[in-house]
Amino acid sequence: MAKTTGEGSWYLLAEQTTKQSLANLPVDNPSAISTLARVAEARHDFAIALQLSQQITDERDVLSIKTTSNLATGKLAEASQAADKLVDLSLNTSAFLLQALVRNAQGKEQALESFNYALEVEEAGEISTSARVRTLLGRFYYERGQLKMARDLYQEALTILPEYPLASINLAQLDIRQGRYDVAFQRYDQIPSGVPTVYNPLILRGKARVKVLQGDRQAAETLWSQSETLLRQSFIGTGDFGHRRDLARLLLERGRPQDVAEAVSLMQTEIKNRRDAETLDIYAWALTQAGQTSQAQTIIQEAIASGTRNPGILYRASVIEQALGNSTKANEYRQQLIKSDPHFDEQARQAIGLNAGLGG
């Protein structure tokens, strides 16, 4: 339920129930350990998740946790090995989806093959998984400039699971890219927001981006402030599912010089736990804004070395190289960017960072 709805309270309930289960049955209870590992992942305690996985007897659960935790920490070789083994064992939708995510992070076009297999083997009743596969495949096409394919898949996901926030958020980003600002804002408004979820700060950031593009900076400031409040609240108490990366991105998007030092500090802490390409990208952005361009170059090169074809990351790499006076290298990154997304333009740049899924 937590994965489907984005409500952190479900993770807390899962954790409480699991601890009671372990109190009742402290030995030979691998399902409880597996659940604790998933909660640890939600908290970005990936080392703990991997440690807990050593106590799980179901190899499929072990491989799934190894895939997701290694993917988040940038250990793509280990993630790939685990995902491939999981596919061999399971041949189900979830396994192929994990394989697709790893291959996409590595910049491999075989990711599409894995996505298609995930669709082929899906079974009736896998509603949330089916919606998730289509949303992430839509995101895959979006990053390659195939916007009609992306929109069709997002809408198909919403047909399967109406009001699915992941699909709605990505559709709003697509609307922004296509200059349909009023439609995007309305779409954000239609996403259920009565219960706090991990998506709420992103929705507010998206609405703020729309207001900036419409020339209403004052309204954007109000929305950024609301998003910041939610993110800071998420760091408080035992249910700490706070996202430092999300807060750092918000501070950088808002563009206030006094926020830059905090953004750098947040990312310095975050990369100790999570070192995927998107996390490195935001850290490089923060360093750039802090005037530490050479350090930013080192970090963004690490992201590029993972194999990512994310247009936003390639764009950042080009900007950093240009700032350092490396015009040739900047042009190389621009060429890679156009090869990845032939339709990348200023409108696409304005929509960067508003997606959910594929690392978002």
Summary of the structure (lengths in Angstrom):
residues: 360
radius of gyration: 19.9
end to end distance: 19.0
largest distance: 64.2
contacts: 1224
relative contact order: 0.09
helix: 73%
strand: 0%
